[in-house]
Amino acid sequence: ILVLYADGKYEQYEDTWTEGMPESDPAFVPPAGLLQPIRGFGKLWRENTNVRDGLGWATAPEQGFTTTWQEQIGESLGQSKAFARILSGQIAQINSWDVRTGTWQFLAP
């Protein structure tokens, strides 16, 4: 699971949710107009206060989509980049992809 924060940092986590696990937790009650994240991302969000505090509540229901992912391998650890098209169509550049945390930015169209 790739978490992109508004401050330009990212973190990646293993998806530990499997079919049969609860999709949500009734103990987390969202404010009016917002939603609790569900399934794999929701499990991470509920269990990790840094992710929960860094992103807040969901503003729309979960939506699956197919993306394009391209990796550019660097010469040393921390120099690799990855590029992914997000739901809006914008391309996100993920820096230092070969480590678990780093920075990201949108590329200009």
N, C-alpha and C positions, 0 to 999 in steps of 0.2 A: 504494500500500500504506500503510495507516494503522497505525502502531505505537503502542499505548497502554501506557505504562510504569506500574508499580505506584505510583510516586511522584507520579502525577497529571500528568505531562508527556506530550506526544505529538509525533511527527514523521511527516511524510508523504513518501513516495518514489514515483517512477515504477516500475511493474512492467516490468522489462526481460527477463523470462523469456519464451521462446516455445516452442511445441511443437517437439520435436526436440532441445532442450537437455537435458542430464542433469537428472533430478529431484533427485538428491542427490549427495553426494561421499563416497566411501568413506574419504577421509582424515580425516573427522570421525566419530569413534566415540563414541556417547553412553554415558554411565554406565548401569549396569543399571536397567531400569525406565523409562528416558527414551528419547526419539526425536529424530532429526535432522529439523528442519523441511524440507519439500520444495517443489518447484516454484518459483513466483515469490517467495513469502515466504522459502522456504529459500535461494534464490539471494541475496536481500538479507541474510539472517541470516549466511550464510557469508562474504560479501564485506565486511560492515560490522561491525567489532569492537564498536562502541558498541551496536549493536542486539543482537548476540550476547551481550555482557556484561550488557546491561540487562535482557534477557528470560530468558536461560539456555536450556536444552534444552526441547524440546516434551514435554509431559506426557501428550498423547493424540494419536492420528492426526489429520491434517488433515481437516476436516469442512466441506463446503460448505453454505450455507443462503441463503435469500432474506431480506433485511431491508427495513426501512422507513427511509428517509433523508429528513430535512427540514432545509432551511437557513433561517436567519433572518439577513437581510442587515443589517449595521450601517451607521451613517452615515459612518464613516471606516474606513480600513484598520486591521485588528486588532480590530474590534468585532463581526464576524460570528460567529454560532454555528451549529452543526449538531447534529442529534440523530439518533442511530442506535440501533436495537434490536439488541442482541448476541445470541449464541446462547442464553444463559441466559434471555433474555426481558427483562433489565434494559435501561434506556435510558441511554445515555452521552451527555452533553452535551460537545461539543468546542468549546472557546472559541477565538476568534481564527482561525476556520476559513480565512479568506482569506490567511493566511500559512502558511509551511511547518512552523512549530513553535508550540507553545502549551501550554495546559493542558486537562485533561478531568476530568470527575467523573461519578459515577452520580447520577441523579435519584432522589429518594425516590418510592416507589410511590404 
